[in-house]
Amino acid sequence: MRIIAGELRGRHIDAVPGDETRPTTDRVREAIASSVISNLESGFEGTRALDAFAGCGALGFEAISRGSAFCLMVDDLQRAVSTIKAN
């Protein structure tokens, strides 16, 4: 998996091992980002984001890559938290 846009574009993101999580696809992340960009005058620039049920943190890292100042990534699965820290 990779970050699809912004400063970190192309950077590889590891998925959470096992089948307890399902990574958000590139297409869905792009759709969410497009929605944010079209609804906020400055897009992601300077925003604070929340990636609840973060899994590998793909949505949060995408927001940071596109200009968010901060992202809180939350997951209760220890393997997910370890993967987020590694990513």
Summary of the structure (lengths in Angstrom):
residues: 87
radius of gyration: 12.3
end to end distance: 11.1
largest distance: 39.1
contacts: 246
relative contact order: 0.25
helix: 36%
strand: 14%
